[in-house]
Amino acid sequence: MSVLLQGTLVLVGCGKMGSALLEGWLARGVDSTKIVVLEPKHSTEVAEYMSKHGVRLNPPIASIIDAEVVIVAVKPQMMEDVLPGLLPLMKAEPLVLSIAAGTTIAKFEAAFGKNISVIRSMPNTPAAIGCGITAMVGNAHVTHAQLLIAEALLSVAGEVVHVDNEAAIDLVTAVSGSGPAYVFLLAETLAAAGEKVGLPKELAIRLARATVSGSGELMRQSGIDATTLRENVTSPNGTTHAALQVLMADDGLKPLMEKAVAAAAKRSKELAG
């Protein structure tokens, strides 16, 4: 999806997620002269990267008079310090697009005004390699055109889905936002189990990593649902069947995952206040 901007795209925060988006935009051909990055804690490497690509870094806020989209990509605990300084950008009535966890639409409305257009989104870490998935929801002031711009900007990081209400973002956080950690834990514990039955540690780690990443890619490329793929690899009374009898027991993986996702959703709601 192409990204066509009339005004300036302001990226506030250029950490891992922000920089991944920036690289994606530049790779998609977004005009670098229309991008401004605000990152007070930038390194020499970041400054050199911006200079190389013609992206403006930390210009005076007052000089940005045509902000079309302001993407807030700072850590939630930095919001209180960062948001007041962005208020001059709101004169241009931009779309505010947040990728910050735990920061509600109401918080942005309180900082910038009730009539501001705000989209809250939740990406996940595979966005760093363009293989993530991001859920988003906007307030009542977001136009259809702004939704399309937001989707185009976020799509450089992977799939984009819409949710009907902001409460669903907490549930998305528990599944896809925190989900990569669950998958990494699976690889970690699979390797440890392999080592326990007698495999050399490095081989067990290599086998687990390739199995988890390859299985995920098979599911992505094939488009086949997880249940069917699981059944396809499970022969009656075979080795996989024996293992799944443990994992699918009443006290197996399903109730543990349900408890984990519920705990993450509860904490997400607490952080959002």
Secondary structure, DSSP 8 states (H G I E B T S, - for coil): -----SSEEEEE--SHHHHHHHHHHHHTT--GGGEEEE-TT--HHHHHHHHHHT-EES--GGG---EEEEEE-S-GGGHHHHGGGGGGGGGG--EEEE--TT--HHHHHHHH-TTSEEEEEE--GGGGGT-EEEEEEE-TT--HHHHHHHHHHHGGGEEEEE-SSTHHHHHHIIIIISHHHHHHHHHHHHHHHHHHTT--HHHHHHHHHHHHHHHHHHHHHH---HHHHHHHT--TTSHHHHHHHHHTSTTSHHHHHHHHHHHHHHHHHHHH-
